[in-house]
Amino acid sequence: MSKNQAFTELTQKEYQYGFSNDFAADEAPRGLSEDIVRLISSKKNEPAWLLEWRLKAYRQWLTMEEPTWPNVKYPKIDYQDIIYYSAPKPKAPAPGSLNEVDPEMRAMFDKLGISLREQERLSGIAVDAVVDSVSVATTFKDKLATMGVIFCSFSEAVREHPDLVKKYLGSVVPIGDNYFAALNSAVFSDGSFCFVPKGVRCPMELSTYFRINAADTGQFERTLIIAEDDSFVSYLEGCTAPMRDKNQLHAAVVELIALDRAEIKYSTVQNWYPGDKNGVGGIYNFVTKRGACRGRKSKISWTQVETGSAITWKYPSVLLMGDDSVGEFYSVAVVNNHQQADTGTKMMHIGKNTSSTIISKGISAGQGQNTYRGLVKIAKGAVGARNYSQCDSLLIGDKCGAHTFPYIEARHPFSQVEHEATTSKISDDQLFYCRQRGIGQEDAVSMIVNGFCKDVMKKLPMEFAVEAQKLLGVSLEGSVG
Amino acid sequence: MSMLVINDLHVEVDGKQVLKGLDLTVEAGQVHAIMGPNGSGKSTLAHVLAGRPGYEVTKGTVTYDGHDLLALEPEQRARKGFFLAFQYPIEIPGVGNLYFLRTAVNAGRKEHGLEELDAVDFLGLARAKMKLLGMPQGLIERSVNEGFSGGEKKKNEIFQMAMLEPRLAVLDETDSGLDIDALRTVAGGVNALRGPERAMVVITHYQRLLDYIVPDFVHVLSAGRIVESGGKELALELEKKGYGWVHESPEGAEAR
């Protein structure tokens, strides 16, 4: 097998999650207007303040322009050709426990490798599953509740904990923050909500699986996580979608708030449908993720493995407001075929002695284009701020591209910013060396890629590392430190 | 049946004829040394036997254990017990040495219908082998050759050979760049692996290595052919007279 064949095989593995299910769905009419915003709000029986909030966002969105600065190309999106609300029609009114979840829905999650029952029984991970626009099941809720941890769908949080939602929603990503955040604020339909009270270390990983199922729908979910003083939570999200030959829009907003000495660890394995090998179809993944380290010595850590989506546009960021707070960003972004990714982070140093670490690993194969874009900003008052950034790119084949745009703005003289960057190719020598030892070409490529990503992969929680390793077509065992 | 039979081998690299009718037969249990000046084709021989892309065989045959060696992919050759100790071992950042080697060993075991070794068993085996070979245990905890000194890289090659237990090993200038202590360790490792079922082809510039690894046969390669063969005393003679001596043959002249 020639080298190119092996690359091709590795990078063109068929998308495994491309099936779709025919649930009866409750859909809004195509297109976007104030009426649609009102419809979504009424479907969810929302309080008046939230409807007002949405309408404000919608009106602001109307005045905004879609950003053109990302290093990605795609045909103009027709926002009137999208269905903004689609809910699988429940057979029972609302699932109170897993037993009441539609068996067909459960079968779908089994097929995705996310057996809700198994998850509940064995792995000790609390899962919230979101299909299209609504949350269909949340596991382990009762056990978490005894510790005061709230983990539920966003809709439920609006109903049951309106004060918390009202206090924190939009406080990190304001409604007019950017074009897609404004759109999300107007039409978001569900998502996950998590609140960890003072002094509580959340005893299990919390996880949300997002699934776009219906055709022509956009998915606009909202995640809000609040960690009070001295608390800790580790949160995972995974995403898949059916193979469809039309592009689908996914514009989510994630807000994290860490108070004094609190720590939030947020991990993503993003495997939205990337389109076929000719670049037809796939998800536009335009996501705003931001965390605020509001408290002293608080810490927010983003880890992401981005393998899916036709286009990825996201910059999980940290506002380092509290003194001695810490922000981290660990990223692996893989593009192949015609995928494009423009991703990175923003670390905004505001408090004293704040520190941040950025490790970005970009892998480009096929005709993929991978861009790292990052901003490290050190405000005037951020005495003693420190940042370390490392951006490495690995090229597989000769038709792909890697780009790096690191921006640094240091306004305080007593701060320290380091940046390192490398670009490398899998060499023929490396491949031959592996093959001479009896390791097949495809395994060799996987092994080398995996070695390249090791610094990031080892930051993932165990359960996710397994999934991520599968996604890279690699066995991680032993090679991760 | 002879283990390795090379017959009239002609090889081109980048359109240039490097091997021009090489013959060599190696039996199980034997150690052959191949010596020769720079550019005589020693490393080309090693690479073409291992199946490195870019080496074109224009004429001749190579039979290994009855198989047409040249028809096999590099990884298939390896799984059938062919091992090449590289002159310049390659670094693979981030990939654990032990993990790399276990993947390699298990690929071979799978080929022979043996059960794959798990991480724990393999670690035990690796530790024992390192001790036997007198090699620093730290090697197995690092990434493949990453940041290794020249000596460490060569030791790692011999360690890999010990773990893979090949039928036929070709050592490509394993002595180059080694100080005398490292040379002793490496040669000690090689000698420990000699056995009636295993054959070795040791490629070297210098007689020095052959003081430690005493060969059964010595061949002199010049201008793409073996021009002289003999016992271990041939190496000593070469040391005294220099390679100019073999260049007196017409083929040798052609090389210059």
Interface residues (C-beta under 8 A of the other chain):
Chain A: M1 K3 S427 D428 D429 Q430 F432 Y433 C434 R435 Q436 R437 G438 I439 G440 Q441 D443 M447 I448 N450 G451 F452 C453 K454 D455 S475 E477 G478 S479 V480 G481
Chain B: A50 G51 R52 P53 E73 P74 E75 R77 A78 R79 F83 L84 F86 P89 I90 E91 I92 P93 G94 V95 G96 L98 Y99 F100 L101 R102 T103 A104 V105 A107 G108 E111 A119 S143 Q160 L164
